[in-house]
Amino acid sequence: MTSGNAPIAFQQIGIAGILKGYRLAVPANQRDYSWTEREVTTLLQDFAKAISDDEGEYFLGTIVTIPKSPELLEVVDGQQRLATVAILLSEIRNYLGQSEPLISQSIDNQFLTDIDRDRREKVAKLQLNLDDNEFFRTHISAKKGQTLPEPARASHELICDAFQKAQSQVKKVVSALSPKDHGDALNKWIRFVEHGAQVILLKVPSEVNAYKMFETLNDRGLKTSQADLVKNYVFGQSGNRLSEAQQKWALMRGALESLDEEDITVTFLRHALIAIRGFLRTDGVYEAVQAIAKKPQATVQFLTELEALATVYVAIFNPEHEKWNAYPDSMRRSIQTLNLLNIKPFRPLMLAAAHRFSPKEASTVFQMLISWGVRLLIASSTRSGSVEESIAAAATKVFDVDQKAPITQAVQLKKELNGIIPGDEQFRQAFEVANVSKRSLARYYLRSLERAAKGETNPWFIPNDDKEEINLEHVLPEKPEGNWNQFDDDTAAAYVKRLGNLALLLAKSNSDLKSANFTTKKAVYKDSPYELTRQIATQADWTKERISERQKGLSKFALKAWPL
């Protein structure tokens, strides 16, 4: 066993050189083999091109490992590439078995199998995870004509596909050659994967070091490996309760898979951990898990909590989720609006409030978050470190009901965050000069302002009308096409996305305007069903001063649309 204080070691080496020099073990609960036909084909085609062009070297990225002994490396990142190269070598071995027995035997002895002297047995050079290893081992070691087990999992199907692709590639390499040249041609491939297809072999002394290295590596499989590392750790800590831990992790992941968001597992873990124990960045997730999940009891308890929180987390993205059946109707509309705003620092707080507060209190909080969110977006404060940390601290106070001063009501939360939410004067000033690039947000802002101008209730919700029927109109168009000589290029660029230059029009009215001049547009605006659009038609001309004046007028309605 290596020391946790051992130095991190780098080595530039051919990928098959790693198979030759070490025994490799994918952690038992690491992810399955997942390369599809596309990834396998791409790798083989890249190899073929590099060999054909006599490039000599081809870089395959970084392989991250943890030394478990001088001979054994645990593979943290690189399973897919190593397994696929091993599959390729096994197919070359099989093809040359009769015609070139010495080459075939050397592949088997040097790259695919080894002798474990302690166990006094022949073992595979590469061991995959618990679900894939026996299937993979059987296929790697199979002799020609041997009956093989049928795939029992999706990953087994992918392994079979990889073998078929490798077999086809081997046949393609030799297809135009005389049989006497097959050994030389395939030997060139063996030499290439041993020496030319290079990687950086990274040996780190512990899981923590491995996780921190992900911050500086830019490699295939990176983000998935972060989640795998956490999974491997909690499984390792679960001891004799491993089956419970595996089930709870699977249920958590199953819930999260309904969210179409990249790297959702790590994102959820970070947001859940913020609610549980306070602000942290993504690179602190692994150490935060280590601090909580110690020994089987604490680990299973932690995974039980994650399983429950995953269901709530999914619900805050889905206004139709069954969780909201017992909540006021406004809750679903709040979630719909908050999803449009998509303020990620709010998610831990939304998660905590939905998990801990009563339906009535949670509904009140989610409505408040809409106004707070718009104010922060307009003031460009959503990515401020102090804002994110303050929201995270509030989320923890909501979640941790056992601390000295927990937050159990919406009014307490409002008081807690009073210092970071822009007040009326700050919001009004920011609104007067705001640009909005995202069309869906601009349309939402204008619909809420329109409702506030008409004195309608709850103007902050997304209205129940068909957005396909309503177009976002730029009075000064994005492409003036010579009809707006009162604006030079710089002024047009500065003002075209100002809220004062934006209006709502029915789609049928907007379709013919495009870059028409202001006189033509006014004739359409005056018949609009939207009051704020009709007001534009009262202007004699349209200049940067008119845009600023209109935006100042809209700021008064903004205070009504998104009140504190």
Order of alpha helices (4+ residues) and beta strands (2+ residues): beta-alpha-beta-alpha-beta-beta-alpha-alpha-beta-beta-beta-alpha-alpha-alpha-beta-alpha-alpha-alpha-alpha-alpha-alpha-alpha-alpha-alpha-alpha-alpha-alpha-alpha-beta-alpha-beta-alpha-alpha-alpha-alpha
